[in-house]
Amino acid sequence: MTIQPEALMKLAVDAAEDKKALNLVALNLIGISLISDYFVICHGNSETQVQAIATEIRKRAEEQGARLRGLEGMDTARWVLIDLGDVVVHVFHRDEREYYNIERLWSDAKVVERV
């Protein structure tokens, strides 16, 4: 079973919302990037919350048959990257999010969801 990119993006957004992720943004990168179709970007206020958000996204994606291609940063929980292929999720600790400001790097992408 293959989950469509848009459905996978929405699944990641819903999972992050359920763990109280902050400043949640989904960017449509179709036609802009060859890396993925969507970036989901959010943050938590503690390492524990960052890990909880990332774990919930991974769990739900795997339950729906999505293949986890990579998971980086869970040990320090300052910037966790979840590579689901067509969707890449960035779960930041608040301080790192402000520092890296990756939304600015992709400012030509269309914002799909902002929560």
C-alpha angles and dihedrals in degrees: 000000000000120000115215117244095245092050090048091051091051091048090054091048092050092048091049091048091052089058091049097252113183131229092006115193131175117199125200107222097174107137091008104069136027090203097077144329096244140023118202112198127186142137144220130210097233140029089250092055092046090053092046092052093048093045092051093049092049093047095050093044092052091046088058093050098257115150116236105222096180145350120194134175103026092126095062096023093208096115118003117191118199113192111200094164105244090031125049117191123203114196110185136187105241095252094051092047092057091046099048097034093187092176087072090055089056097038092135090062119100115248107235099180134008117183 
